[in-house]
Amino acid sequence: ELIATIHYEDLNQLEPNGSTALHAASYGGHVEIVRLLLNKLGCRRDRRNRYGLTAYEEAFSEE
């Protein structure tokens, strides 16, 4: 419920490490949150973090 109240601009904001909320959810394996961010809230899929990874690539990273 809390995520649904966050503004679109805030969802796509980069953290100091260059990641977005979508990167964090993907890296953490939070499938339902990823679905919510993409399907309901329209998060950008193309943002890359400081390691050059998209959220999709982050989901499969080993680190």
CORGIJO-V662936 format. One record per pair of residues at least 6 apart in sequence whose C-alpha atoms are under 6 Angstrom apart, sorted by the first residue. I is the first residue (numbers start at 1). J is the second residue. If there is no record, write none. Layout:
i,j
I,J
I,J
This chain:
i,j
11,21
12,20
13,20
14,20
18,49
18,50
19,49
22,55
23,55
25,34
26,55
26,59
27,58
27,59
37,43
47,54
48,54
